[in-house]
Amino acid sequence: MNPKKTAQPVFWRDDRMPHVELRCVEDGRMVCYAPHSHAQWSMGAITGGQSTFDYANRLEAITEGTLVFMNPEWVHACNPIADQPWAYLMLYVDKDWLAALRHELGLLASPIWDDLDASTSRDPALYDGYRAMAACLLQPEATLLEKQSRVVDLLSDVMLALAETSSATADRLATPPERLQAVAAYIDEHCADEITLEQLCERAGCTAGHLIRSFRQHFGLTPHAYQINQRIRLGQQALKAGQPIADAALAAGFSDQPHFQRVFKRLVAATPRQYVTTSVQHQDQAAARK
């Protein structure tokens, strides 16, 4: 499938390949993100124009032909420059699946995720391979084997290339102290519930001001922003599972649908309805669910 040039994003998903998801934006002038993070490792390709890339404590301009890489849980944002047109592809990859692939390639001692140093690349071979892989995923006539092979081949090439050229271009965040990890784990588990700052301070054993500053230093977001980010992830999972938008909003801890929609668009740069209705899926999925 070759999606028409539109401001609306197109999402590709396939239940038979749950470890990857592709997002395609042909006109990104209205696509603005608040700082956010993903549970997956992400790889983007700028396919037209230019934008800003805010990641690893740096803000840089990126142009057509650039690949960008984002580690799981690392806060980032990409946004247009002065209403200039830009287009991009974004692949989200399950970190455990990718860790296993890196282990098979001999790049990790065990199949346990380890953050990558690289944040950008302008390798034309990798870029062209990315474009070809994305075109294959969006093509309804392509077989499952072809799609699976394209994904594995591309990610293998990327992982091997990054291992050879690693230069610590992204500053690693220091491992958070155990007390902050406990706070983050508590928010993860209770993100759909009402959480008070007092509860988090008690777990961290520090004052509110110290907690907010140190949490933002290690996680890139304040505890509240981190909770909202986790809620939107819950909402995305609910929408992908076929839940109505109103039910997804409640599952994610939002008291009403309009609030959910506003926050969802701010972090995902798409409305919940666009996230569902502009998805490209293989033709056999509906039959398989019956």
Secondary structure, 3 states (H helix, E strand, C coil): CCCCCCCCCEEECCCCCCCEEEEEECCCCCCCCCCECCCCEEEEEEEEEEEEEEECCEEEEEECCCEEEECCCCCEEEEECCCCCEEEEEEEECHHHHHHHHHHCCCCCCCCCCCCCCCEECCHHHHHHHHHHHHHHCCCCCCHHHHHHHHHHHHHHHHHHHHHHCCCCCCCCCCCCHHHHHHHHHHHHHCCCCCCHHHHHHHHCCCHHHHHHHHHHHHCCCHHHHHHHHHHHHHHHHHHCCCCHHHHHHHCCCCCHHHHHHHHHHHHCCCHHHHHHCEECCCCHHHHHC
